[in-house]
């Protein structure tokens, strides 16, 4: 029988490695899709911090967000792998649940608060979902290597 005990050291290592992909995916999605959509939405209404105005504090907060996102993804993947085994079903479920529970709620809140549009959410969310499914696949490969 496979060991189902949660290994904190293994979790931290897999989270950090998976977060590399999450950092890349989040940055690319933000720079190429989200920021341009946000700039057009807020044009003339509000001054946004653009890439040229970014400070170290912005990068640190963004890095923390990405790492938390990766940790949530890896933990949910681990839970799914205990229930459904280490397979594609666990990858799909954990990537989907994490994307709805994080990015999905974020965009629902933004639109509800008048800080975004559904059209932007419908462009950004599928990319986020794909990013997190790939992240879950990375976690699968890393957990499969460490028995």
C-alpha positions as CSV (number, residue, x, y, z in Angstrom):
1,X,0.0,0.0,0.0
2,X,1.2,3.5,-0.9
3,X,2.2,5.8,2.0
4,X,-0.6,8.3,2.4
5,X,1.1,10.3,5.2
6,X,1.6,14.0,4.4
7,X,5.4,14.7,4.2
8,X,6.0,18.4,4.9
9,X,9.5,18.5,3.5
10,X,8.4,16.8,0.2
11,X,5.4,19.2,0.0
12,X,7.7,22.3,0.4
13,X,10.2,21.1,-2.2
14,X,7.4,20.2,-4.7
15,X,5.6,23.5,-4.0
16,X,8.8,25.5,-4.6
17,X,9.6,23.6,-7.9
18,X,6.0,23.9,-9.1
19,X,5.9,27.6,-8.2
20,X,8.6,28.2,-10.8
21,X,6.0,27.3,-13.5
22,X,3.3,29.3,-11.7
23,X,5.5,32.4,-11.6
24,X,6.2,32.1,-15.3
25,X,2.5,31.4,-16.2
26,X,1.2,34.2,-13.9
27,X,3.7,36.7,-15.2
28,X,3.0,35.9,-18.9
29,X,-0.7,35.9,-18.5
30,X,-0.6,39.3,-16.6
31,X,1.8,41.0,-19.0
32,X,0.3,39.8,-22.3
33,X,-3.4,39.5,-21.4
34,X,-4.6,40.9,-18.1
35,X,-2.6,44.2,-18.0
36,X,-3.7,45.3,-21.5
37,X,-7.3,44.4,-20.7
38,X,-7.1,46.3,-17.4
39,X,-5.5,49.3,-18.9
40,X,-8.2,49.6,-21.5
41,X,-10.9,49.1,-18.9
42,X,-9.5,51.8,-16.5
43,X,-8.4,54.2,-19.3
44,X,-9.3,57.8,-18.2
45,X,-10.8,56.5,-14.9
46,X,-7.8,55.5,-12.8
47,X,-4.0,55.6,-12.9
48,X,-2.6,52.0,-12.9
49,X,0.9,51.0,-11.9
50,X,2.4,49.9,-15.2
51,X,5.4,47.6,-15.6
52,X,7.7,50.6,-15.9
53,X,6.5,51.8,-12.5
54,X,6.8,48.5,-10.6
55,X,8.7,48.5,-7.4
56,X,10.4,45.7,-5.5
57,X,7.4,45.6,-3.1
58,X,5.1,44.8,-6.0
59,X,7.3,42.0,-7.2
60,X,7.5,40.6,-3.6
61,X,3.7,40.6,-3.2
62,X,3.2,39.1,-6.6
63,X,5.9,36.4,-5.7
64,X,4.1,35.7,-2.5
65,X,0.7,35.4,-4.3
66,X,2.3,33.0,-6.8
67,X,3.8,30.9,-4.1
68,X,0.6,30.7,-2.1
69,X,-1.2,29.7,-5.3
70,X,1.3,26.9,-5.9
71,X,1.1,25.7,-2.3
72,X,-2.7,25.5,-2.6
73,X,-2.5,23.7,-5.9
74,X,0.1,21.2,-4.7
75,X,-1.9,20.5,-1.5
76,X,-5.1,20.0,-3.3
77,X,-3.3,17.7,-5.8
78,X,-1.9,15.7,-2.9
79,X,-5.4,15.3,-1.4
80,X,-6.7,14.2,-4.8
81,X,-3.9,11.8,-5.3
82,X,-4.7,10.1,-1.9
83,X,-8.3,9.7,-3.0
84,X,-8.0,9.1,-6.7
85,X,-4.4,7.9,-7.0
86,X,-1.6,9.8,-8.9
87,X,-3.2,10.1,-12.3
88,X,-4.8,12.4,-14.8
89,X,-8.1,12.6,-12.9
90,X,-6.2,14.0,-9.9
91,X,-4.4,16.5,-12.1
92,X,-7.7,17.7,-13.7
93,X,-9.6,17.9,-10.5
94,X,-6.9,19.7,-8.5
95,X,-6.1,22.2,-11.4
96,X,-9.8,22.9,-11.9
97,X,-10.7,23.3,-8.2
98,X,-7.7,25.5,-7.5
99,X,-8.5,27.7,-10.5
100,X,-12.1,28.2,-9.5
101,X,-11.2,28.7,-5.8
102,X,-8.6,31.3,-6.5
103,X,-8.6,33.0,-9.9
104,X,-12.4,32.4,-10.4
105,X,-13.3,34.0,-7.1
106,X,-10.9,36.8,-7.7
107,X,-12.5,37.7,-11.0
108,X,-16.1,37.3,-9.7
109,X,-15.2,39.7,-6.9
110,X,-13.5,42.1,-9.3
111,X,-16.5,42.2,-11.7
112,X,-18.9,42.4,-8.8
113,X,-17.0,45.4,-7.4
114,X,-17.0,47.2,-10.8
115,X,-13.2,46.7,-11.1
116,X,-13.4,44.5,-14.2
117,X,-15.6,43.1,-17.0
118,X,-16.9,39.6,-17.6
119,X,-15.3,39.7,-21.1
120,X,-11.8,40.0,-19.5
121,X,-12.6,37.3,-17.0
122,X,-13.7,35.0,-19.8
123,X,-10.4,35.6,-21.6
124,X,-8.1,35.3,-18.5
125,X,-9.7,32.4,-16.7
126,X,-9.2,29.7,-19.3
127,X,-5.5,30.6,-19.4
128,X,-5.3,30.5,-15.6
129,X,-7.1,27.1,-15.6
130,X,-4.6,25.7,-18.2
131,X,-1.7,27.1,-16.1
132,X,-2.9,25.4,-13.0
133,X,-3.7,22.1,-14.7
134,X,-0.1,22.1,-16.1
135,X,1.1,23.0,-12.5
136,X,-0.8,19.9,-11.2
137,X,0.8,17.8,-13.8
138,X,4.2,19.0,-12.7
139,X,3.2,18.1,-9.1
140,X,2.1,14.7,-10.3
141,X,5.5,14.1,-12.0
142,X,7.4,15.3,-8.9
143,X,5.3,13.2,-6.4
144,X,5.7,10.2,-8.7
145,X,9.5,10.5,-8.6
146,X,9.5,10.7,-4.8
147,X,8.1,7.4,-3.4
